[in-house]
């Protein structure tokens, strides 16, 4: 219930305040979203399997976003940012689809 209330509050605040993303952070935002989605689907899978921990979720969420952003940042510094961005998206994409399949199996018992 708190998660839904937090989501609604975040959407309302976003619509009212209309925050803008600084251009320097623009390359990192899509990677952060993919990393966050991986953590959220992993938490959903853990919840359905009965071993969810809010502390593990919080650490996973923050570390996924930080590490993915850091990898892209280092890639930008050495001139291969787009290649490392693609690599991060591929790895996290595989994890997302694996977790999504596990969630689907847990919900549909198939």
Secondary structure by P-SEA (a helix, b strand, c coil): caaaaaaaaaaaaaaaaccccccccccaaaaaaaaaaaaaaaaaaaaaaccccaaaaaaaaaaaaaaaaaaaaaaaaacaaaaaaaaaaaaaaaaaaaaaaaaaaaaacc
